[in-house]
Amino acid sequence: MTEARQACGAKVLVVEDEVLIGEMIGEALSDSGFEVRIAGDAGKALEHLAGGFEPDVLFTDIGLPGDMDGSLLAFAARKMCPRLAVVYASAACDALSNIRTVPGSAFVPKPYSPRKICSLLSRMTQAPIAA
């Protein structure tokens, strides 16, 4: 079974302030069968959620511009979508040591392989998330 078939139209909200990285991972996810929305910061991500987009997965950079980083965004998004799977990404090796993460979340270091991200998100959309 291909990754596109595995994704089965799962929805992903990608939050990445580096436009080229956001576009690259968004295209890879779309090609793998995901419905993708991309936001450049936490505020735009929350607008997608408030506008009715209900993602299965939040894929967010930890270091975002503005007052809300990826960790705070994940907690706010989980309040809006309690069964939301969360994957954090960061180039900083110790990024998770300084933040609080939502239960059941995953972390991927940058740089990452889009193919591996597609595979990880496919698996996460198939696993139940404890609310």
The 8 nearest C-alpha neighbors of each residue, nearest first, counted from 0:
[[1, 4, 2, 5, 3, 6, 7, 31],
 [2, 0, 4, 3, 5, 31, 6, 32],
 [1, 3, 5, 4, 31, 6, 118, 0],
 [4, 2, 31, 32, 1, 6, 5, 7],
 [3, 5, 1, 2, 7, 6, 0, 32],
 [6, 4, 2, 7, 3, 121, 1, 0],
 [5, 7, 121, 3, 32, 9, 8, 4],
 [8, 6, 5, 4, 9, 32, 3, 33],
 [9, 7, 33, 6, 32, 34, 10, 3],
 [8, 10, 33, 6, 7, 34, 55, 11],
 [11, 9, 54, 34, 55, 33, 35, 8],
 [12, 10, 56, 35, 54, 57, 55, 13],
 [11, 13, 57, 36, 37, 35, 54, 58],
 [12, 14, 37, 58, 59, 11, 36, 57],
 [15, 13, 59, 38, 39, 37, 40, 60],
 [16, 14, 39, 21, 60, 17, 59, 13],
 [15, 17, 39, 18, 40, 63, 14, 64],
 [16, 18, 20, 15, 19, 21, 39, 22],
 [17, 19, 21, 20, 16, 22, 15, 39],
 [20, 18, 22, 21, 17, 23, 24, 16],
 [21, 19, 23, 22, 18, 17, 24, 15],
 [22, 20, 18, 15, 19, 24, 23, 25],
 [21, 23, 25, 19, 20, 24, 26, 18],
 [24, 22, 20, 26, 25, 21, 19, 27],
 [25, 23, 27, 26, 21, 22, 113, 28],
 [24, 26, 22, 28, 23, 27, 21, 29],
 [25, 27, 29, 23, 28, 24, 22, 30],
 [28, 26, 24, 30, 29, 25, 113, 31],
 [27, 29, 31, 25, 30, 26, 33, 117],
 [30, 28, 33, 26, 32, 31, 27, 34],
 [29, 31, 27, 28, 32, 26, 3, 33],
 [32, 30, 3, 28, 29, 2, 33, 27],
 [31, 33, 3, 29, 6, 30, 8, 7],
 [34, 32, 8, 29, 9, 28, 10, 6],
 [33, 35, 10, 8, 29, 9, 11, 32],
 [36, 34, 11, 10, 33, 12, 25, 29],
 [35, 37, 12, 13, 11, 38, 34, 25],
 [36, 38, 13, 14, 12, 35, 21, 39],
 [39, 37, 14, 44, 43, 40, 13, 15],
 [38, 40, 16, 15, 14, 43, 37, 18],
 [41, 39, 42, 43, 38, 63, 16, 14],
 [42, 40, 44, 43, 72, 67, 45, 68],
 [41, 43, 45, 44, 40, 46, 67, 38],
 [44, 42, 46, 38, 45, 41, 40, 47],
 [45, 43, 41, 47, 38, 46, 42, 40],
 [44, 46, 48, 42, 47, 43, 49, 41],
 [45, 47, 43, 49, 44, 48, 50, 42],
 [48, 46, 50, 44, 45, 52, 49, 43],
 [47, 49, 45, 52, 50, 46, 51, 53],
 [48, 50, 46, 51, 47, 45, 52, 79],
 [51, 49, 47, 48, 46, 52, 45, 53],
 [50, 52, 49, 48, 53, 47, 46, 54],
 [51, 53, 48, 47, 50, 54, 49, 10],
 [54, 52, 51, 48, 55, 80, 10, 47],
 [55, 53, 10, 11, 56, 12, 52, 57],
 [54, 56, 10, 83, 11, 9, 84, 124],
 [57, 55, 84, 11, 54, 83, 85, 58],
 [56, 58, 85, 12, 11, 59, 13, 84],
 [59, 57, 86, 13, 87, 85, 12, 14],
 [60, 58, 14, 87, 69, 13, 57, 88],
 [59, 61, 88, 15, 62, 87, 89, 69],
 [60, 62, 69, 68, 89, 88, 63, 87],
 [63, 61, 68, 60, 69, 64, 89, 16],
 [64, 62, 68, 40, 61, 16, 69, 60],
 [65, 63, 40, 62, 66, 68, 16, 67],
 [66, 64, 67, 63, 68, 40, 41, 42],
 [65, 67, 68, 64, 63, 41, 42, 71],
 [68, 66, 65, 71, 41, 72, 69, 63],
 [67, 69, 63, 70, 71, 62, 61, 72],
 [70, 68, 61, 72, 71, 60, 59, 73],
 [69, 71, 73, 72, 68, 100, 61, 99],
 [72, 70, 74, 73, 68, 69, 67, 75],
 [71, 73, 69, 75, 70, 74, 41, 76],
 [74, 72, 76, 70, 71, 75, 77, 69],
 [73, 75, 77, 71, 76, 72, 101, 78],
 [76, 74, 72, 78, 73, 77, 71, 79],
 [75, 77, 73, 79, 78, 74, 72, 80],
 [78, 76, 81, 80, 74, 79, 75, 83],
 [79, 77, 75, 76, 80, 81, 74, 73],
 [78, 80, 76, 77, 81, 75, 48, 49],
 [79, 81, 77, 83, 78, 82, 76, 53],
 [82, 80, 77, 130, 83, 78, 79, 76],
 [83, 81, 128, 130, 80, 84, 129, 77],
 [84, 82, 55, 80, 81, 56, 77, 85],
 [83, 85, 56, 55, 57, 128, 82, 104],
 [86, 84, 57, 104, 56, 58, 83, 105],
 [85, 87, 105, 58, 106, 104, 57, 59],
 [86, 88, 106, 59, 60, 58, 61, 105],
 [89, 87, 60, 107, 108, 106, 61, 59],
 [88, 90, 108, 91, 109, 60, 61, 94],
 [89, 91, 109, 108, 92, 110, 88, 94],
 [90, 92, 94, 89, 93, 108, 109, 95],
 [93, 91, 94, 90, 108, 89, 95, 109],
 [92, 94, 96, 91, 95, 97, 90, 89],
 [95, 93, 91, 96, 92, 97, 89, 98],
 [96, 94, 98, 97, 93, 99, 100, 92],
 [95, 97, 93, 94, 98, 99, 92, 100],
 [98, 96, 95, 94, 99, 93, 100, 70],
 [99, 97, 95, 96, 100, 70, 94, 71],
 [98, 100, 70, 101, 97, 95, 96, 71],
 [101, 99, 70, 98, 102, 104, 95, 73],
 [100, 102, 104, 74, 103, 73, 99, 85],
 [103, 101, 104, 100, 129, 130, 128, 85],
 [102, 104, 101, 128, 105, 84, 129, 85],
 [105, 103, 85, 102, 86, 101, 84, 100],
 [104, 106, 86, 87, 85, 103, 107, 84],
 [105, 107, 87, 86, 88, 108, 104, 95],
 [108, 106, 88, 87, 109, 105, 89, 111],
 [109, 107, 89, 88, 90, 110, 111, 106],
 [110, 108, 90, 111, 89, 88, 107, 91],
 [109, 111, 108, 90, 112, 89, 107, 88],
 [112, 110, 109, 113, 108, 107, 116, 115],
 [111, 113, 115, 114, 116, 110, 109, 117],
 [114, 112, 116, 115, 24, 27, 117, 111],
 [113, 115, 117, 112, 116, 118, 27, 28],
 [116, 114, 118, 112, 117, 113, 119, 111],
 [117, 115, 113, 119, 118, 114, 120, 112],
 [118, 116, 114, 120, 115, 119, 28, 121],
 [117, 119, 115, 121, 116, 120, 114, 122],
 [120, 118, 116, 122, 121, 117, 115, 123],
 [119, 121, 123, 117, 122, 118, 116, 124],
 [122, 120, 118, 6, 124, 119, 123, 117],
 [121, 123, 119, 125, 120, 124, 118, 126],
 [124, 122, 120, 126, 125, 121, 119, 84],
 [125, 123, 121, 122, 126, 120, 55, 9],
 [124, 126, 122, 123, 121, 127, 6, 5],
 [127, 125, 123, 124, 128, 122, 84, 121],
 [126, 128, 129, 125, 124, 82, 123, 84],
 [129, 127, 82, 130, 84, 126, 103, 83],
 [130, 128, 127, 82, 103, 102, 81, 83],
 [129, 81, 82, 128, 83, 77, 102, 80]]
